[in-house]
Amino acid sequence: MDFTFLLGLLAGLLTTTAFVPQVLRTWRTKSANDLSTGMFVVFCSGVTLWLIYGILTRDFPVIIANAVTLMLALTILAMKFKYR
């Protein structure tokens, strides 16, 4: 593995794990009132496009990071609607 690949994996790991505390907090409190629905819809759309880009360019770090980020962001969005 070269430095660029490892850098991509590290960047993806950090940006993806940033969502874990929010998922856990929303799940524990059963409240997502302070989260912007619009922001998460736009964010999920952008992450979906990044995922497609990663697939088309066969960029493994981009694919993995955005697939996991999309799952976490969609989980938050689903809880936003569930816990209204």
Secondary structure, 3 states (H helix, E strand, C coil): CCHHHHHHHHHHHHHHHCCHHHHHHHHHHCCCCCCCHHHHHHHHHHHHHHHHHHHHHCCHHHHHHHHHHHHHHHHHHHHHHHCC
